[in-house]
Amino acid sequence: MNTKSVEAIIQPREPHFVGDGFSVHNFIPASYLLDMQRMNLFILLDYGSKYHFDPTEIPKGVGVHPHRGFETVTIAYKGRIEHHDSSGGGGIIGEGDVQWMTAASGILHKEFHESEWSKTGGVMQMVQLWVNLPAKDKMSKPKYQALKKEAISRYILDDGKGEIEVIAGEYMGMKGSASTFTPMYVMNARLKADAEAKFRLPAHYNTALLVIEGSIRVNEGENVPTDNFVLMAQDGEDFVINANEDAVVLILSGEPINEPIAAHGPFVMNTRQELMEAFQDFNSGKFGYLEN
Ligand code: MN
């Protein structure tokens, strides 16, 4: 066993609102250990822990805004999110669904609670990740992968005590559902109490876990409670998750993109010049049009 050890367990920061619809704890890049390079290619992680929204006729969310230079990955654990973008794409991200949007050269979009869900209200729990693109792909054509829960690959653990949803990457030969530009793993381990799940990921990949439900131990270490983040070291390949109770764990691991990052607001490029071009292109309407 060539152990990948725990580097740090990071508690959630105070949440803040994105628009009026998403109460999120930012882990990347605001956490003191997690700047945009440390988990690169995962350059942003906003985690919306469980938050109750009262019924409303006017859906809450985030209005029209641009992105360029990366992908946004939205995972709905609870609640329903409706999305529209300037390429005419759109859809509903229901519980267990994943939306993988390649903003690349530029897109406008808006993200709101789904209108029918808004009328009854309920608990929202979600993750939004920004996945960096290598320089050669930053200006590629935008695209969109809507991954429905039923269509996401899942590996049932041998003892039947849980399953690994393979959104991207591979687990025990089970290939992930999303197509990606560079090698990475995005998985949900849905574990029953006392389940054990083993992972082998490349030592040099940037790897982390986020506990969505329940509590776990990693490599038989201390308990990691709900909503906590586990940063893994780059010292080995193998680690083990044990569920203290029924648990859901998001597992992220990616080959680092060793390129400079120039980021401002919704744009993540390689140079300041490219950032300026992004703002100019946005201001001159080159990202298209989307009604508010
Ligand atoms: Mn967005």
Residues whose N, C-alpha, C, O or C-beta is under 5 A from the ligand:
A	BS01	MN	none
